[in-house]
């Protein structure tokens, strides 16, 4: 069993302020290792098989921890991101960590860094370290597990309307939790380009306008006017044309990470630093914090 780093279940003294990061590997910190660490692994670290000896470094350089360390040192970072999970699992992790004493916090900032909206999470029936089993409609993947379940999801459950309404409910649940605990709330996208109002109207229709408008659109962070953080990092890296998913083919062929994006298609340590800075500036803009 992998020892859980302190950034996942930190001690929260009464009266503390916290930064809570919810999401998948883009929140957990995959890709954030130093150049020297990458050199030890010949330039590539498999995000689905991260060696346990570099877990602490991964969490330490994730955007929640860099946001605290570089911008909000009085806030305790809590990183609840888990590689491969969807937005349903991301929000529900708030309830599934009994050692996390959020009632001690006097306030703080909760950021839901949305994963791919096609991902759908079920409670893991074995309920091991990872609380959820996650799928998306790709039953042709030869490496997939529970193929029959994947096929059922793809054929009988999945639709664009299904995943958009699921996403809407995930965001609303996160917002309600934040309000109940006195946390300021932010929503942003790790790499999915679809979570914006126009796309919701296009695929749900005006008859669902009340549902669409119920989202806290004023709390959405679109970094540098991009639809996702990956799009922003691709702009920094000089490849804005790859934002709609074509980045996989390009970056997976690289031997080493670039300045902002790894060859496993995640932010680098520098990329996470830029993400943290964008979230910090948005917090100032919203009046969540003051210089």
C-alpha positions in Angstrom: 0.0 0.0 0.0 1.3 3.5 -0.9 1.9 5.8 2.0 -0.4 8.8 1.5 1.5 12.1 1.5 0.7 14.7 4.1 -0.7 17.0 1.5 -3.7 14.7 1.1 -4.7 14.5 4.8 -2.8 17.3 6.5 -3.3 18.4 10.1 -5.6 21.3 10.2 -5.4 23.3 13.4 -8.6 25.1 14.4 -8.9 28.5 12.7 -6.7 27.6 9.8 -7.5 28.6 6.2 -7.2 25.9 3.5 -6.7 25.4 -0.2 -8.6 22.4 -1.4 -7.8 20.9 -4.9 -10.3 18.5 -6.4 -9.6 16.7 -9.7 -7.6 14.1 -11.5 -3.9 13.8 -12.3 -3.7 17.5 -13.2 -4.5 18.2 -9.6 -2.6 15.3 -8.0 0.6 16.7 -9.6 1.6 14.1 -12.2 4.4 15.4 -14.3 5.7 17.9 -11.7 9.0 16.2 -11.1 12.3 17.9 -11.4 14.7 17.5 -14.3 17.0 15.4 -12.2 14.2 13.0 -11.3 13.2 12.7 -15.0 16.8 12.0 -15.8 16.8 9.1 -13.3 13.9 7.6 -15.3 15.3 8.3 -18.8 12.9 11.2 -19.4 9.6 9.4 -19.0 7.4 8.5 -15.9 4.3 6.5 -16.5 1.4 8.3 -14.8 -0.4 5.0 -14.2 2.6 3.5 -12.5 4.3 6.2 -10.5 7.1 4.9 -8.3 6.2 5.3 -4.7 9.5 7.0 -3.9 8.6 10.1 -6.0 5.0 10.5 -4.7 6.0 13.2 -2.2 7.8 15.2 -4.9 4.7 14.9 -7.1 2.4 16.3 -4.4 4.9 19.0 -3.3 5.0 20.5 -6.8 1.3 20.2 -7.6 -0.7 23.4 -8.2 -2.4 23.3 -4.8 0.9 23.1 -3.0 2.6 25.7 -5.2 -0.4 28.0 -4.8 0.1 27.8 -1.0 3.9 27.9 -1.1 4.4 30.7 -3.7 1.3 32.9 -3.1 -0.7 32.0 0.0 1.7 30.7 2.7 -0.9 31.1 5.4 -3.2 28.6 3.7 -2.8 24.8 4.2 -2.9 22.9 0.9 -5.1 19.9 0.7 -4.7 17.9 -2.5 -7.5 15.5 -3.2 -6.7 14.9 -6.9 -6.5 11.2 -8.0 -5.1 10.1 -11.4 -7.6 8.8 -13.9 -10.8 9.8 -12.0 -13.7 11.8 -13.2 -15.6 14.7 -11.7 -18.1 12.6 -9.8 -15.3 11.0 -7.9 -13.4 14.3 -7.5 -16.3 16.0 -5.6 -17.2 12.9 -3.5 -13.6 12.6 -2.2 -14.6 15.4 0.1 -16.7 12.9 2.1 -14.4 9.9 1.9 -11.3 11.0 3.8 -12.3 10.6 7.5 -8.9 11.9 8.7 -9.5 15.2 7.0 -10.8 17.6 9.7 -12.3 20.3 7.5 -14.5 21.4 10.4 -11.3 23.0 11.9 -10.9 25.3 9.0 -12.1 28.9 9.3 -12.5 29.3 5.6 -10.5 29.0 2.4 -10.6 28.3 -1.3 -11.9 25.2 -3.0 -11.0 24.6 -6.6 -12.7 22.0 -8.8 -10.3 21.3 -11.6 -12.6 19.4 -14.0 -11.4 16.2 -15.7 -12.7 14.9 -19.0 -16.5 15.1 -18.7 -17.0 11.7 -20.5 -15.5 9.9 -17.4 -18.0 8.3 -15.1 -17.1 7.0 -11.6 -18.5 4.1 -9.7 -17.6 3.3 -6.1 -14.9 0.6 -6.2 -16.6 -2.5 -4.7 -13.3 -3.4 -3.0 -13.0 0.1 -1.7 -9.2 0.1 -1.7 -6.9 3.1 -1.8 -8.7 4.4 -4.8 -12.4 4.7 -3.8 -13.8 4.8 -7.4 -13.6 2.8 -10.6 -13.7 5.1 -13.6 -14.6 4.6 -17.2 -15.3 6.4 -20.4 -16.8 5.1 -23.7 -13.8 3.4 -25.2 -14.5 -0.4 -25.0 -12.1 -1.0 -27.9 -9.1 -0.2 -25.6 -7.3 -3.6 -25.4 -5.9 -2.6 -22.0 -9.2 -1.8 -20.4 -10.6 -3.7 -17.5 -14.2 -4.7 -17.0 -14.8 -4.5 -20.8 -18.4 -5.5 -20.5 -19.1 -2.6 -18.2 -17.3 -0.2 -20.6 -19.4 -1.5 -23.4 -22.6 -1.1 -21.5 -21.7 2.5 -20.6 -20.8 3.3 -24.2 -23.9 1.8 -25.7 -26.6 2.2 -23.0 -25.7 5.2 -20.8 -23.3 7.6 -22.5 -24.5 10.5 -24.6 -23.4 14.2 -24.8 -26.6 15.1 -22.8 -25.8 12.5 -20.2 -22.3 13.7 -19.5 -23.2 17.4 -19.5 -26.0 17.0 -17.0 -23.7 14.8 -14.9 -21.0 17.6 -15.1 -23.6 20.2 -14.1 -24.6 18.1 -11.0 -20.9 17.6 -10.1 -20.2 21.3 -10.2 -23.4 22.1 -8.2 -22.5 19.6 -5.6 -19.0 21.1 -5.2 -20.5 24.6 -5.0 -23.0 23.5 -2.3 -20.3 21.8 -0.3 -18.1 25.0 -0.5 -21.0 27.2 0.7 -21.8 24.9 3.5 -18.3 25.1 4.8 -17.6 28.7 4.2 -15.2 28.2 1.3 -14.8 30.3 -1.8 -15.4 28.3 -4.9 -13.6 28.1 -8.3 -14.2 25.9 -11.3 -11.8 25.4 -14.1 -10.9 22.7 -16.7 -7.7 20.7 -16.8 -7.9 19.8 -20.5 -11.5 19.4 -21.6 -12.5 22.2 -24.0 -16.3 21.7 -23.7 -17.2 23.2 -20.4 -18.5 26.6 -21.5 -22.0 28.0 -21.7 -22.2 27.9 -25.5 -21.5 24.2 -25.6 -24.1 23.5 -22.9 -26.7 25.4 -24.9 -25.7 23.7 -28.2 -26.1 20.2 -26.8 -28.8 20.6 -24.1 -30.9 23.1 -25.9 -32.7 26.3 -24.7 -35.4 24.1 -23.1 -32.7 23.4 -20.4 -31.7 27.0 -20.0 -32.8 27.0 -16.3 -30.4 24.1 -15.6 -27.6 25.7 -17.6 -27.9 29.1 -15.9 -27.9 27.5 -12.5 -24.2 26.8 -12.9 -22.0 29.3 -11.0 -20.6 30.8 -14.3 -19.1 33.8 -12.4 -16.8 31.3 -10.6 -15.4 29.8 -13.7 -11.7 30.5 -14.4 -10.7 30.5 -18.0 -7.0 31.1 -17.8 -5.7 33.7 -20.3 -9.2 33.4 -21.9 -8.5 29.8 -22.8 -11.1 27.0 -22.3 -8.7 24.9 -20.3 -5.3 25.0 -18.6 -3.9 22.6 -21.2 -4.8 25.1 -23.9 -3.1 27.8 -22.0 0.1 25.7 -21.6 0.0 24.7 -25.3 0.0 28.4 -26.1 3.0 29.0 -23.8 4.7 26.0 -25.5 4.0 27.3 -29.0 1.4 24.8 -30.1 -2.0 26.4 -29.8 -3.3 24.3 -32.7 -3.1 21.1 -30.6 -5.7 22.2 -28.0 -8.6 20.2 -29.2 -6.9 16.8 -28.4 -4.2 16.6 -31.0 -1.5 17.2 -28.3 -1.4 13.5 -27.4 0.2 12.4 -30.7 2.8 15.2 -30.6 3.9 15.0 -26.9 3.8 11.2 -26.6 6.6 11.0 -29.2 9.0 13.2 -27.2 11.9 11.7 -25.2 11.8 14.4 -22.5 9.2 17.0 -21.3 9.2 20.5 -22.8 9.2 23.5 -20.5 5.5 23.4 -19.8 4.2 20.0 -20.9 5.5 16.5 -20.2 5.7 13.6 -22.7 2.9 12.0 -20.7 0.7 15.0 -21.6 0.7 16.7 -18.1 1.9 20.0 -16.9 5.6 20.2 -15.9 6.7 21.7 -12.6 6.9 25.0 -14.4 3.4 24.4 -15.9 1.9 23.8 -12.4 3.6 27.0 -11.2 1.8 28.9 -14.0 -1.5 27.2 -13.1 -1.0 28.2 -9.4 -0.3 31.8 -10.4 -3.5 32.0 -12.6 -5.6 30.7 -9.8 -4.0 33.2 -7.4 -4.8 36.1 -9.7 -8.4 34.9 -10.1 -8.7 34.7 -6.3 -7.6 38.4 -6.2 -10.0 39.3 -9.0 -12.9 37.7 -7.2 -12.0 39.3 -3.9 -11.3 36.0 -2.2 -8.0 37.3 -0.9 -6.3 40.7 -0.5 -2.7 41.7 -0.8 
